[in-house]
Amino acid sequence: MKRRQPIDKSDDGGSALIEFTFLALLLLVPLVYVVLSVFEVQRAAYGVTSAAREAGRAYVDANSAPDAERAAQAAAAVSLADQGLRLEPGQLSESCSTNPCLSPGARVTFRLRVRVTLPFVPEFLGRNVATVAVSARHDAVVEQFRAVRP
């Protein structure tokens, strides 16, 4: 009859490296995704804030209301493009405290709202499954000592 050898429990046989690698991948992949998503939303937040501010500045420096609207749209589009975003129709809105808007001392409020799609979301899930709404508001004041412009 064959005698059994006692099992040596101190021999791991190198399984710690495999366990560490498995746990590192299991924890690092979601962490990297969360960090990338936060960066994407932060980039959009910076772009939207900057675009609203630049739209306000361009608006109050214009000579007429039609020129002011075009300048505001163009400034917002350029500012958003710097952050890799597009200005869609209807995303930028303005409201004035007086009529006409370019009256001295008038306050013009710009609101901009953009939806940001999170990275690595498949198209077949739909566009609105993994999106975050980012918005900004900026108040610009027309110079007190300038002529009234229509």
DSSP file (Angstrom, degrees, kcal/mol; ACC not computed):
  #  RESIDUE AA STRUCTURE BP1 BP2  ACC     N-H-->O    O-->H-N    N-H-->O    O-->H-N    TCO  KAPPA ALPHA  PHI   PSI    X-CA   Y-CA   Z-CA
    1    1 A M              0   0    0      0, 0.0     2,-0.3     0, 0.0     0, 0.0   0.000 360.0 360.0 360.0 137.5    0.0    0.0    0.0
    2    2 A K        -     0   0    0      1,-0.0     2,-0.4     0, 0.0     0, 0.0  -0.593 360.0-135.2 -84.3 137.0    1.2    3.4   -1.0
    3    3 A R        -     0   0    0     -2,-0.3     2,-0.2     1,-0.0    -1,-0.0  -0.768  19.4-123.7 -94.4 135.6    1.6    5.9    1.7
    4    4 A R        -     0   0    0     -2,-0.4    -1,-0.0     1,-0.1     3,-0.0  -0.502  18.8-129.1 -77.5 142.1    0.3    9.5    1.1
    5    5 A Q        -     0   0    0     -2,-0.2     2,-0.1     1,-0.1    -1,-0.1  -0.705  29.7-108.0 -85.9 140.8    2.7   12.4    1.3
    6    6 A P        -     0   0    0      0, 0.0     2,-0.4     0, 0.0    -1,-0.1  -0.406  37.4-108.5 -67.0 146.0    1.5   15.3    3.5
    7    7 A I        -     0   0    0     -2,-0.1     2,-0.9     1,-0.1    -3,-0.0  -0.608  22.1-135.2 -79.9 130.7    0.5   18.4    1.6
    8    8 A D    >   -     0   0    0     -2,-0.4     3,-0.9     1,-0.1    -1,-0.1  -0.780  19.7-173.3 -88.3 107.4    2.9   21.3    1.9
    9    9 A K  T 3  S+     0   0    0     -2,-0.9    -1,-0.1     1,-0.2    -2,-0.0   0.548  74.2  71.1 -81.1  -7.5    0.7   24.3    2.5
   10   10 A S  T 3  S+     0   0    0      1,-0.1     2,-0.8     2,-0.0    -1,-0.2   0.591  76.6  91.5 -84.2  -9.4    3.5   26.8    2.3
   11   11 A D    <   +     0   0    0     -3,-0.9    -1,-0.1     1,-0.2    -3,-0.0  -0.776  45.5 173.6 -92.2 109.9    3.9   26.4   -1.4
   12   12 A D    >   -     0   0    0     -2,-0.8     3,-0.6     2,-0.0    -1,-0.2   0.737  31.7-142.3 -85.0 -25.2    1.7   28.9   -3.3
   13   13 A G  T 3   -     0   0    0      1,-0.2    -2,-0.1     2,-0.1     0, 0.0   0.764  60.3 -62.2  70.7  24.9    3.1   27.9   -6.7
   14   14 A G  T 3> S+     0   0    0      1,-0.1     4,-0.7     3,-0.0     3,-0.5   0.675  94.7 132.5  80.5  17.8    3.1   31.5   -8.1
   15   15 A S  H <>  +     0   0    0     -3,-0.6     4,-2.4     1,-0.2     5,-0.2   0.665  57.2  74.5 -78.6 -14.2   -0.7   32.2   -7.9
   16   16 A A  H  > S+     0   0    0      1,-0.2     4,-2.7     2,-0.2    -1,-0.2   0.885  93.9  52.2 -64.8 -38.2   -0.2   35.6   -6.2
   17   17 A L  H  > S+     0   0    0     -3,-0.5     4,-2.2     2,-0.2    -1,-0.2   0.901 110.8  47.0 -64.8 -40.5    0.9   37.2   -9.5
   18   18 A I  H  X S+     0   0    0     -4,-0.7     4,-2.4     2,-0.2    -2,-0.2   0.914 113.3  48.3 -67.2 -43.4   -2.1   35.9  -11.3
   19   19 A E  H  X S+     0   0    0     -4,-2.4     4,-2.6     2,-0.2     5,-0.2   0.914 112.1  49.2 -64.1 -42.7   -4.5   37.1   -8.5
   20   20 A F  H  X S+     0   0    0     -4,-2.7     4,-2.7     2,-0.2    -2,-0.2   0.929 112.0  48.1 -63.0 -45.0   -2.9   40.5   -8.4
   21   21 A T  H  X S+     0   0    0     -4,-2.2     4,-2.3    -5,-0.2     5,-0.2   0.920 112.6  48.6 -61.7 -44.6   -3.1   40.9  -12.2
   22   22 A F  H  X S+     0   0    0     -4,-2.4     4,-2.3     1,-0.2    -2,-0.2   0.933 114.8  44.2 -62.4 -46.9   -6.7   39.8  -12.2
   23   23 A L  H  X S+     0   0    0     -4,-2.6     4,-2.1     2,-0.2     5,-0.3   0.876 111.3  54.3 -67.7 -36.8   -7.7   42.2   -9.4
   24   24 A A  H  X S+     0   0    0     -4,-2.7     4,-3.1    -5,-0.2     5,-0.3   0.937 112.4  43.3 -62.8 -45.3   -5.7   45.0  -10.9
   25   25 A L  H  X S+     0   0    0     -4,-2.3     4,-1.7     1,-0.2    -2,-0.2   0.908 112.3  53.8 -64.9 -41.0   -7.6   44.7  -14.2
   26   26 A L  H  < S+     0   0    0     -4,-2.3    -1,-0.2    -5,-0.2    -2,-0.2   0.845 120.7  31.3 -63.0 -34.6  -10.9   44.2  -12.5
   27   27 A L  H  X S+     0   0    0     -4,-2.1     4,-1.3    -5,-0.1    -2,-0.2   0.804 117.8  52.4 -94.3 -32.8  -10.4   47.5  -10.5
   28   28 A L  H  X S+     0   0    0     -4,-3.1     4,-2.8    -5,-0.3     5,-0.2   0.855  99.8  60.4 -76.8 -34.5   -8.4   49.6  -12.9
   29   29 A V  H  X S+     0   0    0     -4,-1.7     4,-2.0    -5,-0.3    -1,-0.2   0.948 109.9  41.1 -61.8 -49.2  -10.6   49.3  -16.0
   30   30 A P  H  > S+     0   0    0      0, 0.0     4,-2.5     0, 0.0    -1,-0.2   0.887 114.7  53.5 -65.1 -35.2  -13.7   50.9  -14.3
   31   31 A L  H  X S+     0   0    0     -4,-1.3     4,-2.3     2,-0.2    -2,-0.2   0.920 109.0  47.9 -64.4 -42.9  -11.5   53.5  -12.6
   32   32 A V  H  X S+     0   0    0     -4,-2.8     4,-2.5     2,-0.2    -1,-0.2   0.896 111.5  51.1 -63.9 -40.1   -9.9   54.5  -15.9
   33   33 A Y  H  X S+     0   0    0     -4,-2.0     4,-2.4    -5,-0.2    -2,-0.2   0.917 110.1  48.9 -64.0 -42.7  -13.4   54.7  -17.5
   34   34 A V  H  X S+     0   0    0     -4,-2.5     4,-2.4     2,-0.2    -2,-0.2   0.918 111.8  49.2 -63.1 -42.9  -14.7   56.9  -14.6
   35   35 A V  H  X S+     0   0    0     -4,-2.3     4,-2.3     1,-0.2    -2,-0.2   0.923 111.5  48.7 -63.8 -44.1  -11.6   59.2  -15.0
   36   36 A L  H  X S+     0   0    0     -4,-2.5     4,-2.1     1,-0.2    -1,-0.2   0.893 111.9  50.0 -62.2 -39.5  -12.1   59.5  -18.8
   37   37 A S  H  X S+     0   0    0     -4,-2.4     4,-2.3     2,-0.2    -2,-0.2   0.907 110.1  49.6 -65.8 -41.8  -15.8   60.3  -18.3
   38   38 A V  H  X S+     0   0    0     -4,-2.4     4,-2.6     1,-0.2    -2,-0.2   0.908 110.6  50.5 -63.9 -41.4  -15.1   63.0  -15.7
   39   39 A F  H  X S+     0   0    0     -4,-2.3     4,-2.4     2,-0.2    -1,-0.2   0.897 109.5  51.3 -62.7 -39.6  -12.5   64.5  -18.0
   40   40 A E  H  X S+     0   0    0     -4,-2.1     4,-1.9     2,-0.2    -2,-0.2   0.921 112.9  44.1 -64.3 -44.7  -15.0   64.6  -20.9
   41   41 A V  H  X S+     0   0    0     -4,-2.3     4,-2.5     2,-0.2    -2,-0.2   0.887 113.5  51.2 -68.1 -39.0  -17.7   66.3  -18.8
   42   42 A Q  H  X S+     0   0    0     -4,-2.6     4,-2.3     2,-0.2    -2,-0.2   0.892 108.5  51.7 -65.8 -38.9  -15.1   68.8  -17.3
   43   43 A R  H  X S+     0   0    0     -4,-2.4     4,-2.3     1,-0.2    -1,-0.2   0.917 112.1  46.5 -61.8 -43.6  -13.9   69.6  -20.8
   44   44 A A  H  X S+     0   0    0     -4,-1.9     4,-2.8     2,-0.2     5,-0.2   0.888 110.2  53.1 -66.7 -39.4  -17.5   70.3  -21.9
   45   45 A A  H  X S+     0   0    0     -4,-2.5     4,-2.2     2,-0.2     5,-0.2   0.910 111.0  46.6 -63.7 -41.8  -18.2   72.4  -18.8
   46   46 A Y  H  X S+     0   0    0     -4,-2.3     4,-2.5     2,-0.2    -1,-0.2   0.929 113.6  48.9 -64.4 -44.2  -15.2   74.6  -19.5
   47   47 A G  H  X S+     0   0    0     -4,-2.3     4,-2.4     1,-0.2    -2,-0.2   0.897 112.1  47.5 -63.0 -42.0  -16.2   74.9  -23.1
   48   48 A V  H  X S+     0   0    0     -4,-2.8     4,-2.3     2,-0.2     5,-0.2   0.906 113.2  48.0 -68.4 -42.1  -19.8   75.8  -22.3
   49   49 A T  H  X S+     0   0    0     -4,-2.2     4,-2.0    -5,-0.2    -2,-0.2   0.929 114.5  46.3 -63.0 -45.3  -18.8   78.4  -19.7
   50   50 A S  H  X S+     0   0    0     -4,-2.5     4,-2.6    -5,-0.2    -2,-0.2   0.896 111.7  51.8 -64.4 -40.7  -16.3   79.9  -22.0
   51   51 A A  H  X S+     0   0    0     -4,-2.4     4,-2.3     2,-0.2    -2,-0.2   0.902 109.6  48.8 -65.4 -41.7  -18.7   80.0  -25.0
   52   52 A A  H  X S+     0   0    0     -4,-2.3     4,-2.0     2,-0.2    -1,-0.2   0.911 113.3  47.9 -64.5 -41.5  -21.5   81.8  -22.9
   53   53 A R  H  X S+     0   0    0     -4,-2.0     4,-2.2    -5,-0.2    -2,-0.2   0.935 113.2  46.6 -64.9 -46.0  -19.0   84.4  -21.7
   54   54 A E  H  X S+     0   0    0     -4,-2.6     4,-2.4     1,-0.2     5,-0.2   0.857 109.7  54.5 -67.4 -34.1  -17.6   85.0  -25.2
   55   55 A A  H  X S+     0   0    0     -4,-2.3     4,-2.2    -5,-0.2    -1,-0.2   0.917 109.4  48.4 -63.4 -42.6  -21.1   85.2  -26.7
   56   56 A G  H  X S+     0   0    0     -4,-2.0     4,-2.2     2,-0.2    -2,-0.2   0.911 111.8  48.4 -63.4 -43.6  -22.0   87.9  -24.1
   57   57 A R  H  X S+     0   0    0     -4,-2.2     4,-1.0     1,-0.2    -2,-0.2   0.922 113.3  46.8 -63.3 -44.5  -18.8   89.9  -24.8
   58   58 A A  H  X S+     0   0    0     -4,-2.4     4,-0.5     1,-0.2     3,-0.2   0.887 111.1  53.4 -65.7 -37.6  -19.3   89.8  -28.6
   59   59 A Y  H >< S+     0   0    0     -4,-2.2     3,-1.2     1,-0.2    -2,-0.2   0.945 109.3  45.3 -64.1 -49.7  -23.0   90.8  -28.2
   60   60 A V  H 3< S+     0   0    0     -4,-2.2    83,-0.3     1,-0.3    -1,-0.2   0.667 111.1  54.7 -73.9 -14.5  -22.5   93.9  -26.2
   61   61 A D  H 3< S+     0   0    0     -4,-1.0    -1,-0.3    -3,-0.2    -2,-0.2   0.518  87.5 105.0 -92.1  -5.7  -19.6   95.1  -28.4
   62   62 A A    <<  -     0   0    0     -3,-1.2     3,-0.1    -4,-0.5     6,-0.1  -0.256  69.1-135.0 -75.9 162.7  -21.6   94.9  -31.6
   63   63 A N  S    S+     0   0    0      1,-0.1     2,-0.3    87,-0.1    -1,-0.1   0.718  82.9  17.0 -90.7 -24.0  -23.0   98.0  -33.5
   64   64 A S  S  > S-     0   0    0     86,-0.2     4,-2.6    85,-0.1     5,-0.2  -0.947  79.5-106.6-145.2 164.2  -26.5   96.7  -34.2
   65   65 A A  H  > S+     0   0    0     -2,-0.3     4,-2.3     2,-0.2     5,-0.2   0.909 117.9  47.8 -62.8 -44.4  -28.8   93.9  -33.0
   66   66 A P  H  > S+     0   0    0      0, 0.0     4,-2.0     0, 0.0    -1,-0.2   0.919 115.0  46.6 -63.3 -39.8  -28.5   91.7  -36.1
   67   67 A D  H  > S+     0   0    0      1,-0.2     4,-2.6     2,-0.2    -2,-0.2   0.880 110.3  54.7 -65.4 -36.3  -24.7   92.1  -36.0
   68   68 A A  H  X S+     0   0    0     -4,-2.6     4,-2.4     2,-0.2    -1,-0.2   0.908 108.0  47.9 -64.6 -42.3  -24.8   91.3  -32.3
   69   69 A E  H  X S+     0   0    0     -4,-2.3     4,-2.3     2,-0.2    -1,-0.2   0.922 113.8  46.8 -65.4 -43.4  -26.7   88.1  -32.7
   70   70 A R  H  X S+     0   0    0     -4,-2.0     4,-2.5     1,-0.2    -2,-0.2   0.917 113.5  48.8 -63.6 -42.7  -24.4   86.9  -35.5
   71   71 A A  H  X S+     0   0    0     -4,-2.6     4,-2.6     2,-0.2     5,-0.2   0.896 111.3  49.8 -65.1 -40.1  -21.3   87.8  -33.5
   72   72 A A  H  X S+     0   0    0     -4,-2.4     4,-2.3     2,-0.2     5,-0.2   0.927 112.3  46.9 -64.9 -44.8  -22.6   86.0  -30.4
   73   73 A Q  H  X S+     0   0    0     -4,-2.3     4,-2.3     2,-0.2    -2,-0.2   0.921 114.5  47.4 -61.8 -44.3  -23.4   82.9  -32.4
   74   74 A A  H  X S+     0   0    0     -4,-2.5     4,-2.4     2,-0.2     5,-0.2   0.912 112.3  48.8 -65.6 -42.6  -19.9   83.0  -34.1
   75   75 A A  H  X S+     0   0    0     -4,-2.6     4,-2.2     1,-0.2    -1,-0.2   0.906 113.1  47.4 -64.7 -41.2  -18.1   83.6  -30.8
   76   76 A A  H  X S+     0   0    0     -4,-2.3     4,-2.4    -5,-0.2     5,-0.2   0.901 111.5  51.1 -66.3 -40.1  -19.9   80.7  -29.0
   77   77 A A  H  X S+     0   0    0     -4,-2.3     4,-2.3    -5,-0.2    -2,-0.2   0.914 111.8  46.5 -64.3 -42.6  -19.3   78.4  -31.9
   78   78 A V  H  X S+     0   0    0     -4,-2.4     4,-1.6     2,-0.2    -1,-0.2   0.917 112.8  49.8 -65.9 -42.7  -15.5   79.1  -32.0
   79   79 A S  H  X S+     0   0    0     -4,-2.2     4,-0.5     1,-0.2    -2,-0.2   0.895 113.4  45.5 -64.8 -40.1  -15.2   78.7  -28.2
   80   80 A L  H ><>S+     0   0    0     -4,-2.4     5,-2.5     1,-0.2     3,-1.2   0.885 108.2  57.2 -69.1 -37.8  -17.1   75.4  -28.3
   81   81 A A  H ><5S+     0   0    0     -4,-2.3     3,-1.5     1,-0.3    -1,-0.2   0.831  96.6  64.1 -63.3 -30.9  -15.0   74.2  -31.2
   82   82 A D  H 3<5S+     0   0    0     -4,-1.6    -1,-0.3     1,-0.3    -2,-0.2   0.792 107.7  42.7 -60.9 -26.6  -11.8   74.8  -29.2
   83   83 A Q  T <<5S-     0   0    0     -3,-1.2    -1,-0.3    -4,-0.5    -2,-0.2   0.252 124.6-101.8-103.9  11.3  -13.1   72.1  -26.8
   84   84 A G  T < 5S+     0   0    0     -3,-1.5     2,-0.3     1,-0.3    -3,-0.2   0.712  82.6 122.3  80.6  20.8  -14.2   69.7  -29.6
   85   85 A L      < -     0   0    0     -5,-2.5     2,-0.4    -8,-0.1    -1,-0.3  -0.759  52.8-134.1-114.0 160.5  -18.0   70.5  -29.3
   86   86 A R        -     0   0    0     -2,-0.3     2,-0.8    -3,-0.1    -9,-0.1  -0.913  13.1-130.1-116.0 142.7  -20.5   71.8  -31.8
   87   87 A L        -     0   0    0     -2,-0.4   -10,-0.1   -10,-0.1    27,-0.1  -0.823  28.4-162.6 -90.0 113.6  -23.0   74.6  -31.4
   88   88 A E    >   -     0   0    0     -2,-0.8     3,-1.8     1,-0.1     4,-0.4  -0.624  33.3 -85.7 -92.3 154.1  -26.4   73.3  -32.6
   89   89 A P  T 3  S+     0   0    0      0, 0.0    -1,-0.1     0, 0.0     0, 0.0  -0.350 114.1  20.9 -59.3 135.8  -29.3   75.6  -33.4
   90   90 A G  T 3  S+     0   0    0      2,-0.2    -3,-0.0    -3,-0.1     3,-0.0   0.360  92.9 102.3  89.1  -5.1  -31.3   76.5  -30.4
   91   91 A Q  S <  S+     0   0    0     -3,-1.8    22,-1.2     1,-0.1     2,-0.5   0.820  75.3  58.6 -78.9 -30.0  -28.6   75.7  -27.8
   92   92 A L  E     +A  112   0A   0     -4,-0.4     2,-0.3    20,-0.2    -2,-0.2  -0.878  67.3 172.9-104.4 126.1  -27.7   79.4  -27.2
   93   93 A S  E     -A  111   0A   0     18,-2.6    18,-2.8    -2,-0.5     2,-0.3  -0.967  11.1-163.2-131.7 149.6  -30.4   81.8  -26.0
   94   94 A E  E     -A  110   0A   0     -2,-0.3     2,-0.3    16,-0.2    16,-0.2  -0.945   3.9-170.5-130.2 152.9  -30.3   85.4  -24.9
   95   95 A S  E     -A  109   0A   0     14,-2.0    14,-3.0    -2,-0.3     2,-0.3  -0.993  12.6-145.7-140.5 147.1  -32.6   87.6  -23.0
   96   96 A C  E     -A  108   0A   0     -2,-0.3    12,-0.2    12,-0.2     5,-0.1  -0.823  14.0-146.6-116.2 150.2  -32.5   91.4  -22.5
   97   97 A S  S    S+     0   0    0     10,-1.7     2,-0.3    -2,-0.3    11,-0.1   0.701  86.7  25.9 -85.2 -20.2  -33.5   93.5  -19.6
   98   98 A T  S    S-     0   0    0      9,-0.2     5,-0.1     3,-0.1    -2,-0.0  -0.861  89.2 -91.5-135.0 169.6  -34.5   96.5  -21.8
   99   99 A N  S    S+     0   0    0     -2,-0.3     2,-0.2     2,-0.1     0, 0.0  -0.988 110.4  37.2-126.2 121.2  -35.7   97.1  -25.3
  100  100 A P  S >  S-     0   0    0      0, 0.0     3,-1.3     0, 0.0    -1,-0.1   0.516  87.9-142.0 -73.7 159.6  -33.6   97.6  -27.4
  101  101 A C  T 3  S+     0   0    0      1,-0.3    -4,-0.2    49,-0.2    41,-0.2   0.799  95.3  59.1 -64.3 -30.7  -31.1   95.2  -26.1
  102  102 A L  T 3  S+     0   0    0     47,-0.5    47,-0.8    -6,-0.1    -1,-0.3   0.064  74.8 131.9 -92.7  27.4  -28.1   97.4  -26.9
  103  103 A S  S X  S-     0   0    0     -3,-1.3     3,-2.2    45,-0.2    39,-0.2  -0.498  73.0 -87.2 -72.4 147.1  -29.3  100.3  -24.7
  104  104 A P  T 3  S+     0   0    0      0, 0.0    40,-0.3     0, 0.0    39,-0.2  -0.327 114.5  12.2 -57.6 131.8  -26.7  101.8  -22.3
  105  105 A G  T 3  S+     0   0    0     37,-1.1    39,-0.1    38,-0.4    38,-0.1   0.407  91.6 146.1  82.8  -1.6  -26.7   99.9  -19.0
  106  106 A A    <   -     0   0    0     -3,-2.2    36,-2.8    37,-0.2     2,-0.5  -0.365  43.9-135.0 -69.0 147.4  -28.8   97.0  -20.4
  107  107 A R  E     - B   0 141A   0     34,-0.2   -10,-1.7    -3,-0.1     2,-0.5  -0.916  16.6-165.6-106.3 125.9  -28.2   93.5  -19.0
  108  108 A V  E     -AB  96 140A   0     32,-3.5    32,-3.2    -2,-0.5     2,-0.5  -0.954   5.4-157.8-113.7 124.8  -28.0   90.7  -21.6
  109  109 A T  E     -AB  95 139A   0    -14,-3.0   -14,-2.0    -2,-0.5     2,-0.4  -0.888   4.3-163.7-106.9 128.4  -28.2   87.1  -20.3
  110  110 A F  E     -AB  94 138A   0     28,-3.1    28,-2.4    -2,-0.5     2,-0.4  -0.926   3.5-170.5-111.4 134.6  -26.9   84.2  -22.3
  111  111 A R  E     -AB  93 137A   0    -18,-2.8   -18,-2.6    -2,-0.4     2,-0.4  -0.987   3.4-176.5-123.6 134.3  -27.8   80.6  -21.6
  112  112 A L  E     -AB  92 136A   0     24,-2.4    24,-2.4    -2,-0.4     2,-0.4  -0.998   2.3-175.8-133.7 131.5  -26.1   77.7  -23.3
  113  113 A R  E     + B   0 135A   0    -22,-1.2     2,-0.4    -2,-0.4    22,-0.2  -0.994   5.8 175.6-132.4 126.9  -27.0   74.0  -22.8
  114  114 A V  E     - B   0 134A   0     20,-3.2    20,-3.4    -2,-0.4     2,-0.5  -0.975  23.3-138.4-131.1 142.1  -25.0   71.1  -24.4
  115  115 A R  E     - B   0 133A   0     -2,-0.4     2,-0.5    18,-0.2    18,-0.2  -0.898  18.9-155.3-102.0 128.9  -25.4   67.4  -24.0
  116  116 A V  E     - B   0 132A   0     16,-3.1    16,-2.5    -2,-0.5     2,-0.4  -0.893   7.0-141.7-108.1 128.3  -22.2   65.4  -23.7
  117  117 A T  E     - B   0 131A   0     -2,-0.5    14,-0.2    14,-0.2    11,-0.1  -0.755  23.8-121.9 -87.9 131.4  -22.0   61.8  -24.7
  118  118 A L    >   -     0   0    0     12,-2.9     3,-0.8    -2,-0.4    12,-0.1  -0.362  38.4 -91.7 -70.3 152.5  -19.8   59.7  -22.4
  119  119 A P  T 3  S+     0   0    0      0, 0.0    -1,-0.1     0, 0.0   -82,-0.1  -0.257  98.8  14.9 -70.2 152.1  -16.9   57.9  -24.1
  120  120 A F  T 3  S+     0   0    0      1,-0.2    -2,-0.1     0, 0.0   -87,-0.0   0.710  78.5 144.8  63.9  27.1  -17.0   54.3  -25.5
  121  121 A V    <   -     0   0    0     -3,-0.8    -1,-0.2     9,-0.1     5,-0.1  -0.855  53.0-117.6 -93.5 124.7  -20.8   54.0  -25.5
  122  122 A P    >   -     0   0    0      0, 0.0     3,-1.1     0, 0.0     4,-0.3  -0.259  12.6-128.6 -63.5 147.5  -21.9   51.9  -28.5
  123  123 A E  G >  S+     0   0    0      1,-0.2     3,-1.7     2,-0.2    -2,-0.0   0.826 102.9  67.0 -64.3 -33.3  -24.1   53.6  -31.0
  124  124 A F  G 3  S+     0   0    0      1,-0.3    -1,-0.2     2,-0.1     3,-0.1   0.681  90.4  64.7 -68.1 -14.8  -26.7   50.8  -31.0
  125  125 A L  G <  S-     0   0    0     -3,-1.1    -1,-0.3     1,-0.2    -2,-0.2   0.681 114.8-108.6 -77.5 -17.0  -27.6   51.8  -27.4
  126  126 A G    X   -     0   0    0     -3,-1.7     3,-0.5    -4,-0.3     4,-0.4  -0.190  20.8 -89.2 105.9 159.6  -28.9   55.1  -28.6
  127  127 A R  T 3  S+     0   0    0      1,-0.2     3,-0.3     2,-0.1    -1,-0.1   0.823 118.8  47.8 -76.1 -31.9  -27.6   58.7  -28.3
  128  128 A N  T >  S+     0   0    0      1,-0.2     3,-0.6    -3,-0.1    -1,-0.2   0.353  86.1  88.1 -96.3   7.6  -29.3   59.6  -25.0
  129  129 A V  T <  S+     0   0    0     -3,-0.5     2,-0.3     1,-0.3    -1,-0.2   0.948 103.0  21.5 -70.1 -47.4  -28.4   56.6  -22.9
  130  130 A A  T 3  S+     0   0    0     -4,-0.4   -12,-2.9    -3,-0.3     2,-0.3  -0.558  93.4 125.8-123.1  66.6  -25.1   57.9  -21.6
  131  131 A T  E <   -B  117   0A   0     -3,-0.6     2,-0.4    -2,-0.3   -14,-0.2  -0.907  41.1-154.5-123.3 153.6  -25.3   61.7  -21.9
  132  132 A V  E     -B  116   0A   0    -16,-2.5   -16,-3.1    -2,-0.3     2,-0.5  -0.994  17.6-132.8-126.1 130.6  -24.8   64.4  -19.4
  133  133 A A  E     -B  115   0A   0     -2,-0.4     2,-0.4   -18,-0.2   -18,-0.2  -0.715  23.1-172.6 -84.8 128.9  -26.4   67.9  -19.8
  134  134 A V  E     +B  114   0A   0    -20,-3.4   -20,-3.2    -2,-0.5     2,-0.3  -0.985   8.3 175.6-122.3 130.6  -23.9   70.7  -19.2
  135  135 A S  E     -B  113   0A   0     -2,-0.4     2,-0.3   -22,-0.2   -22,-0.2  -0.932  10.5-172.3-136.1 159.0  -25.2   74.3  -19.0
  136  136 A A  E     -B  112   0A   0    -24,-2.4   -24,-2.4    -2,-0.3     2,-0.4  -0.979   7.4-157.0-146.7 157.3  -23.9   77.8  -18.4
  137  137 A R  E     -B  111   0A   0     -2,-0.3     2,-0.4   -26,-0.2   -26,-0.2  -0.999   9.7-177.3-137.1 138.6  -25.2   81.3  -17.9
  138  138 A H  E     -B  110   0A   0    -28,-2.4   -28,-3.1    -2,-0.4     2,-0.5  -0.995  13.5-152.4-139.9 132.8  -23.5   84.6  -18.4
  139  139 A D  E     -B  109   0A   0     -2,-0.4     2,-0.4   -30,-0.2   -30,-0.2  -0.908  14.7-172.1-103.6 125.7  -24.7   88.1  -17.8
  140  140 A A  E     -B  108   0A   0    -32,-3.2   -32,-3.5    -2,-0.5     2,-0.5  -0.937  10.9-147.3-117.0 141.5  -23.1   90.9  -19.9
  141  141 A V  E     -B  107   0A   0     -2,-0.4   -34,-0.2   -34,-0.2     2,-0.2  -0.922  15.0-127.8-112.4 130.4  -23.8   94.6  -19.4
  142  142 A V        -     0   0    0    -36,-2.8   -37,-1.1    -2,-0.5   -81,-0.1  -0.503  45.4 -88.3 -71.5 141.9  -23.8   97.1  -22.2
  143  143 A E    >   -     0   0    0    -83,-0.3     3,-0.7    -2,-0.2   -38,-0.4  -0.194  30.2-137.6 -54.1 140.3  -21.5  100.1  -21.6
  144  144 A Q  T 3  S+     0   0    0    -40,-0.3     2,-0.2     1,-0.2    -1,-0.1   0.837  96.5  48.1 -70.2 -34.4  -23.2  102.9  -19.7
  145  145 A F  T 3  S+     0   0    0      2,-0.0     2,-0.3   -41,-0.0    -1,-0.2  -0.275  87.3 104.4-108.6  47.1  -21.7  105.7  -21.8
  146  146 A R  S <  S-     0   0    0     -3,-0.7     2,-0.1    -2,-0.2     3,-0.1  -0.867  75.7 -95.2-121.1 160.2  -22.4  104.5  -25.3
  147  147 A A        -     0   0    0     -2,-0.3     2,-0.2     1,-0.1    -2,-0.0  -0.383  47.1 -96.9 -71.7 149.9  -24.9  105.7  -27.8
  148  148 A V        -     0   0    0    -45,-0.1   -45,-0.2    -2,-0.1    -1,-0.1  -0.505  43.0-163.1 -67.3 130.1  -28.2  103.7  -28.1
  149  149 A R              0   0    0    -47,-0.8   -47,-0.5    -2,-0.2   -85,-0.1  -0.964 360.0 360.0-120.9 134.3  -27.9  101.3  -31.0
  150  150 A P              0   0    0      0, 0.0   -86,-0.2     0, 0.0   -49,-0.2   0.497 360.0 360.0 -70.9 360.0  -30.9   99.6  -32.6
